[in-house]
Amino acid sequence: MKSLLHLSDRIVRWSAVALLLALLAAVLLGVLSRQLNAPLAWTDELAQYLLVWAGFVGWILAARRRSHIRITVFADMLPESAGRVLEIVTQLAIIAFAAVLIRYSFGLIERNWDVESIALPISTAALYIVMPLAGLALILQAVAEIADVLAGRKFSAPEPGSQPL
C-alpha cells in the first residue's frame, strides 16, 4: 500500500511539473509569436486549459502534503480530543465538497462534450475532465486523514517549509 501511495505521489508531482512546463511553453510561444507579428491564436486557449489543470493538480498536491493555508488560532486552544474531533469534521466537510465537485463536474463534461474549442481541435469538455479526478483524490486523502486521526497518529499541520519537495 505504501508503494502505491509513493507511486501516486510521484505521478502527481511529475504531472504538475509537466503541466507547468507546458504552460510556460504555451505562454512563451504566444509572446514570441506576437513579437514577430504572427500571433498564434491557440496559445492563449491552451494556456487557459493548462492553468486550470495545473490548479487542480496543485490542489491535490497541497492536500496530500497538508500544506493548504489553515487558520489554527482557535483549534490550537482546544484540548487534544476536541482538536481531533474538529479535524474529523474538517475532513468530512472536504469530503462533502469533493462529492459536490464530482457530482456537478459530470454535468459540465456532458454538456460540453460536443462543443468544439474555439482555437484548439478538442472538445471544451477537456477543461472539466480533471474535476472528478481531483474530487476523487481529495476524498481519498480526506479518508486517509480521518484514519490517521482515529488511529491516534499526529494530525496537526506541518510547519511551513518543513516538508521536502
C-alpha positions as CSV (number, residue, x, y, z in Angstrom):
1,M,0.0,0.0,0.0
2,K,2.8,2.4,0.9
3,S,4.5,1.8,-2.5
4,L,1.2,2.6,-4.3
5,L,1.0,5.9,-2.3
6,H,4.6,6.7,-3.2
7,L,3.9,6.0,-6.9
8,S,0.7,8.1,-6.9
9,D,2.7,11.0,-5.3
10,R,5.4,10.8,-7.9
11,I,2.8,10.7,-10.7
12,V,1.0,13.8,-9.3
13,R,4.3,15.7,-8.8
14,W,5.5,14.9,-12.3
15,S,2.1,15.8,-13.7
16,A,2.4,19.2,-12.0
17,V,5.9,19.7,-13.4
18,A,4.8,18.7,-16.9
19,L,1.7,21.0,-16.8
20,L,3.7,24.0,-15.6
21,L,6.4,23.5,-18.2
22,A,3.7,23.1,-20.9
23,L,2.0,26.3,-19.6
24,L,5.3,28.1,-19.7
25,A,6.0,27.0,-23.2
26,A,2.5,28.0,-24.4
27,V,2.8,31.4,-22.9
28,L,6.3,32.0,-24.2
29,L,5.3,30.8,-27.7
30,G,2.3,33.2,-27.6
31,V,4.5,36.1,-26.6
32,L,7.2,35.3,-29.2
33,S,4.6,34.9,-32.0
34,R,3.1,38.3,-31.1
35,Q,6.5,39.9,-31.1
36,L,7.1,38.5,-34.6
37,N,3.7,39.9,-35.8
38,A,2.4,36.4,-36.4
39,P,0.3,35.7,-33.4
40,L,-0.8,32.1,-32.8
41,A,-4.4,32.1,-31.6
42,W,-4.4,28.8,-30.0
43,T,-1.6,29.6,-27.4
44,D,-4.0,31.6,-25.2
45,E,-6.6,29.0,-25.1
46,L,-4.1,26.2,-24.4
47,A,-2.6,28.3,-21.6
48,Q,-6.1,28.7,-20.0
49,Y,-6.7,24.9,-20.1
50,L,-3.2,24.2,-18.7
51,L,-3.7,26.7,-15.9
52,V,-7.0,25.1,-14.9
53,W,-5.4,21.6,-14.9
54,A,-2.3,22.8,-13.0
55,G,-4.6,24.4,-10.4
56,F,-6.4,21.2,-9.8
57,V,-3.2,19.2,-9.7
58,G,-1.7,21.7,-7.3
59,W,-4.8,21.4,-5.1
60,I,-4.2,17.6,-4.9
61,L,-0.5,18.2,-4.1
62,A,-1.4,20.6,-1.3
63,A,-4.0,18.3,0.2
64,R,-1.6,15.4,0.1
65,R,1.1,17.4,1.8
66,R,-1.3,19.2,4.2
67,S,0.1,22.5,3.0
68,H,-3.1,24.4,2.4
69,I,-3.5,27.5,4.4
70,R,-5.1,26.8,7.8
71,I,-6.0,29.3,10.4
72,T,-5.4,27.3,13.6
73,V,-5.7,30.0,16.3
74,F,-8.8,28.6,17.9
75,A,-8.1,24.9,17.0
76,D,-4.7,25.2,18.8
77,M,-6.5,26.3,22.0
78,L,-8.7,23.2,22.1
79,P,-7.9,20.1,24.1
80,E,-6.4,17.3,22.1
81,S,-9.6,15.3,21.9
82,A,-11.6,18.3,20.7
83,G,-8.9,19.1,18.2
84,R,-9.2,15.5,16.8
85,V,-13.0,15.9,16.5
86,L,-12.5,19.3,14.8
87,E,-10.0,17.7,12.3
88,I,-12.5,14.9,11.5
89,V,-15.3,17.4,11.0
90,T,-13.0,19.4,8.7
91,Q,-12.1,16.3,6.7
92,L,-15.8,15.4,6.4
93,A,-16.5,18.9,5.1
94,I,-13.8,18.3,2.5
95,I,-15.4,15.0,1.5
96,A,-18.7,16.7,1.1
97,F,-17.2,19.5,-1.0
98,A,-15.4,17.0,-3.2
99,A,-18.5,14.9,-3.6
100,V,-20.4,18.0,-4.8
101,L,-17.5,18.8,-7.2
102,I,-17.7,15.3,-8.6
103,R,-21.4,15.4,-8.9
104,Y,-21.5,18.6,-10.9
105,S,-18.4,18.0,-12.9
106,F,-20.0,15.2,-14.8
107,G,-22.8,17.5,-15.8
108,L,-20.3,20.0,-17.1
109,I,-18.4,17.4,-19.0
110,E,-21.6,16.0,-20.6
111,R,-22.9,19.5,-21.6
112,N,-19.6,20.4,-23.2
113,W,-18.6,17.1,-24.8
114,D,-19.9,18.1,-28.2
115,V,-18.8,21.7,-28.0
116,E,-15.7,22.4,-30.1
117,S,-13.0,24.6,-28.6
118,I,-12.6,27.9,-30.3
119,A,-8.9,27.7,-31.2
120,L,-7.9,24.1,-30.4
121,P,-9.1,20.9,-32.1
122,I,-10.5,19.4,-28.9
123,S,-13.8,19.4,-27.0
124,T,-14.2,22.0,-24.3
125,A,-15.1,19.1,-22.0
126,A,-11.3,18.6,-21.7
127,L,-11.3,21.6,-19.4
128,Y,-13.5,19.8,-16.9
129,I,-12.2,16.2,-17.1
130,V,-9.8,16.9,-14.3
131,M,-12.5,17.8,-11.9
132,P,-13.9,14.3,-11.0
133,L,-10.3,13.0,-10.8
134,A,-9.4,15.8,-8.4
135,G,-12.5,15.2,-6.3
136,L,-11.8,11.5,-6.0
137,A,-8.2,12.2,-5.0
138,L,-9.4,14.7,-2.4
139,I,-11.9,12.2,-1.0
140,L,-9.3,9.5,-0.7
141,Q,-6.9,11.9,1.0
142,A,-9.5,13.1,3.5
143,V,-10.4,9.5,4.3
144,A,-6.7,8.8,5.0
145,E,-6.5,11.9,7.2
146,I,-9.6,10.7,9.2
147,A,-8.0,7.2,9.5
148,D,-4.8,8.9,10.9
149,V,-6.8,10.9,13.4
150,L,-8.7,7.8,14.6
151,A,-5.5,5.7,14.8
152,G,-4.0,8.4,17.1
153,R,-1.3,9.5,14.6
154,K,-0.3,13.1,14.5
155,F,-2.9,15.2,12.8
156,S,-1.6,18.8,13.1
157,A,-0.5,20.7,10.1
158,P,3.3,20.8,9.5
159,E,5.3,23.9,9.9
160,P,5.6,25.9,6.6
161,G,8.6,24.9,4.6
162,S,9.2,21.8,6.7
163,Q,8.2,19.3,4.1
164,P,10.6,18.0,1.4
165,L,9.8,18.5,-2.2
